[in-house]
Amino acid sequence: GQNIDQPTEMTATEGAIVQINCTYQTSGFNGLFWYQQHAGEAPTFLSYNVLDGLEEKGRFSSFLSRSKGYSYLLLKELQMKDSASYLCAVRMNTGFQKLVFGTGTRLLVSP
Amino acid sequence: EPEVTQTPSHQVTQMGQEVILRCVPISNHLYFYWYRQILGQKVEFLVSFYNNEISEKSEIFDDQFSVERPDGSNFTLKIRSTKLEDSAMYFCASSPGTSEKKLFFGSGTQLSVL
């Protein structure tokens, strides 16, 4: 079976740094994605890791450890507009981009 | 940036009725997908489509569901006889190829079955 775990909710303050963790146990693995989703909207791509290590993109960084089945998304210099759900998704190795999503972490950024 | 467009944004239907959700993927993309998200739950894969045929489908995608690419631009999801539990946000997505890192998602169709 496929199991992807994330915390349900997190809160942080504007300007702070927050780390959202994701652990996964899946029958196949061909990369891990992080998506941002505002309420009632489509998921938008944030980052992709397929090899171990850290990928940095502006205020957002994502880390992957395949041996531990673990990833995190790091958001720096938080802004109010970062209040959203953050979805961890594993790409299966079926070859057709099937993504298995976690339940998402709802982040609330307060002033 | 090019977008995946979906219509309608909201659809209300009676249980047992047929619905067709429409999507226009990005024009040079070759792989198309439908996902759904029941309120408060996770995004779930329904089906992937390539070269005018289904390449993979989930357990959710039973005989009541079908997909079609009727012309060179549209990609549709049909639910033949809707059930209450089909109420969800349905997202269409596309990608140019499997080596592409990301899926491009449409803004979704909120389906409400009464």
Interface residues (C-beta under 8 A of the other chain):
Chain A: G31 F33 G40 E41 A42 P43 T44 F45 Y48 L87 A89 T94 G95 F96 Q97 K98 L99 V100 F101 G102 T103 G104
Chain B: Y31 Y33 Y35 Q41 K42 V43 E44 F45 S48 Y50 S55 E56 M89 F91 S95 T98 E100 K101 K102 L103 F104 F105 G106 S107 G108 Q110
